[in-house]
């Protein structure tokens, strides 16, 4: 007997078909009922039709339905997976990023941290809390997996508003360790025991050991990583499935990604953190740089722009019918293995889950949402205690505690005063005037979504 899984935001070709594809390839989930929910009926229909054809052609034992009614979708749900955005994702994202720059705030990106991350949070958390309110009313025992960004702030808001919900955040960034470490260390990933932790998009590899010898692998990582990442720029685009035409466009007319032999594409701040703090980050400059006050002087700005332009085009090109079917074969959606683990009582470990701290990291507040390894069994997802973070890295993370706290408070109260305080405690912001003007401008430009902030 299967379970009922609801995909909220399923009209996205990447999320909807990616998650659906992994469900349909699952052994433990055979016989399950999958409900696709999205507010966009055309996008929803496209994903539903593609999924139905795949089920029929492969004679798979699943029931697939789709509805624009969230209350209908959630009836008797066992698992709810949330991956939503509001409005025109790229237009709003670019406002988050570029408007603060106009007022002199040196943020290097605008999605998860810094002023851009705050506005993204103010915009997306309210509809996600509405979703969670329905879950809390209709299927309060369901497990809730959030994939939307800004991950830390969304999950913190969920746990504060609905502390009884069984909510977990998941991000696929940690799979970079599975890709890179075997090449850096010249050993299969199966021979490595690793542990990473921190905050979402601001996490580092804390431990690495060789299983066959028990030897600490970190000295080899520090020795070999520089040479490895100097050769990586071209590979990083190819791994995303770039076509030759997309690679050519991403490089630019001067083929800069090929010629910059001594520049780690989108990994200059990454290199500083590895060299000065001694730990390997699990993500790149665009994400890391959102949280660090001196990032503007260290990141690879060209690499960030190249990647954003490439990523935007890559995502948009997933929509046409001739490419949408292939998205069913994507493998990195780890929320499905977590559902399998709960259903089968697997006791397996996930490299990264986002949960309330509650003592998982000793030197961060207990109510902050942190990213740590997790063990999955029939009782759910349990964070793995990792003790104290290294002092230097902890110092960088600790700068974000008040920002996250005040951002969530601004959402829950609708207070402009608290939103301004969230900006003024952010280490990226160094001007009261810039903070006030940025806030005023964003409240005007995004009034449709931020009108509740007064």
Protein Blocks (a to p, Z undefined) as FASTA:
>chain_A
ZZddddehilpmklmmmmmmmmmmpmklgoiacddddfblklmmmmmmmmmmmmmmnopa
bdddddfbfklmmgopabdcddddehjfklmmmmmmmmmmmnopacfbdflgcjklmmmm
mmmmmmmmmmmmmmmmmmmmbccddfbdcfklmmmmmmmmmmmbccddddfklmmmmmmm
mmmnopafklpccddeddehiacdfbdcdfklopafklmmmmmmmmmmmmmmmmmmmmno
pafklmmmmnomnommmmmmmbcghilmmmmmmmmnopacfbdfklmmmmpmklmmmmcf
klmmmmmmmmmmmmmmmmpmklmmmmmmpcklmklmmmmmmmnonopacfbdcddfklma
mkbcfkbccdddddddfkbccdddebjadfklmmmmmmmmmmmmmmmmmmmnopaklmmm
mmmmpmkbccfklmmmmmmmmmmmmmmmmmmpZZ
